[in-house]
């Protein structure tokens, strides 16, 4: 199966939850949103596992409390911090064992290699705190304020070997207030993330949005506006 195709047919999507694996590095607030939506029946998903590259990430606790399988890949048995190649070897084996339909990077803070991205067993998407293609990389909130931007927000895009450069699927945006700091803007954008991520996954699970570029272009021309699909929220 090509990595860019979701394996569920329209009929299966109505009866079979989308199997999701989540890669995390920090607090895991977006993971919690997905856990709550799964447990509440709001999303047709099954979170089959969580991989963290930090043992102290609170996302690990969130997954444990929900009874979700966890793989913490932060240090080797000798106690040294796990290098990216070693991390990718273990992560690849774990993902192959879990066999997810979709992999989500939610606050995952390591740059993955092209080889890893090309060989994962499912499509992979990333949640980025900016309106791509603007402000790739880090410190997006401060950079947007310093540039005098009127709007800011977050994007969900397909993961490719080039950093934050894959097809943008969805975006949520807000007005930057004159009194906004990087910290206040981060808080407001995070509220957008908590709405954008489940909304996007629902579109994917229901077949309304495709990760296949050709299929997306066909559906867009017939039924949907051009990607990215955007939400404007007053937060």
Order of alpha helices (4+ residues) and beta strands (2+ residues): alpha-beta-alpha-beta-alpha-beta-alpha-beta-alpha-beta-alpha-beta-beta-alpha-alpha-beta
